């Protein structure tokens, strides 16, 4: 099992965009992907079409 982390203290470095596109590409290649959004802004969650407020 491969584990990747995309982290940086500075905002605006492209972390969310990188994870979004990498997750999409890997999933399209048939790999099982779990993307965990720990950012309080939940931009990755929204980018995947989910409502952050509806998640328990």
KAGIWO-V826413 format. One record per residue. N is the residue number from 1. RES is the residue in three letters. OMEGA is omega in radians with two decimals (* if undefined). Layout:
n=N res=RES omega=OMEGA
n=N res=RES omega=OMEGA
This chain:
n=1 res=UNK omega=3.12
n=2 res=UNK omega=3.10
n=3 res=UNK omega=3.11
n=4 res=UNK omega=3.05
n=5 res=UNK omega=3.10
n=6 res=UNK omega=-3.04
n=7 res=UNK omega=3.04
n=8 res=UNK omega=3.14
n=9 res=UNK omega=-3.08
n=10 res=UNK omega=3.07
n=11 res=UNK omega=3.06
n=12 res=UNK omega=-3.12
n=13 res=UNK omega=3.10
n=14 res=UNK omega=-3.12
n=15 res=UNK omega=-3.10
n=16 res=UNK omega=3.14
n=17 res=UNK omega=3.13
n=18 res=UNK omega=-3.13
n=19 res=UNK omega=3.13
n=20 res=UNK omega=-3.09
n=21 res=UNK omega=3.11
n=22 res=UNK omega=3.10
n=23 res=UNK omega=-3.14
n=24 res=UNK omega=-3.11
n=25 res=UNK omega=-3.13
n=26 res=UNK omega=3.12
n=27 res=UNK omega=3.11
n=28 res=UNK omega=3.10
n=29 res=UNK omega=3.06
n=30 res=UNK omega=3.12
n=31 res=UNK omega=3.05
n=32 res=UNK omega=-3.04
n=33 res=UNK omega=3.00
n=34 res=UNK omega=3.09
n=35 res=UNK omega=-3.11
n=36 res=UNK omega=-3.11
n=37 res=UNK omega=3.14
n=38 res=UNK omega=-3.14
n=39 res=UNK omega=3.12
n=40 res=UNK omega=3.12
n=41 res=UNK omega=3.07
n=42 res=UNK omega=3.13
n=43 res=UNK omega=3.12
n=44 res=UNK omega=3.10
n=45 res=UNK omega=3.12
n=46 res=UNK omega=-3.13
n=47 res=UNK omega=3.09
n=48 res=UNK omega=3.07
n=49 res=UNK omega=-3.14
n=50 res=UNK omega=3.09
n=51 res=UNK omega=-3.10
n=52 res=UNK omega=-3.11
n=53 res=UNK omega=-3.10
n=54 res=UNK omega=-3.11
n=55 res=UNK omega=-3.13
n=56 res=UNK omega=*
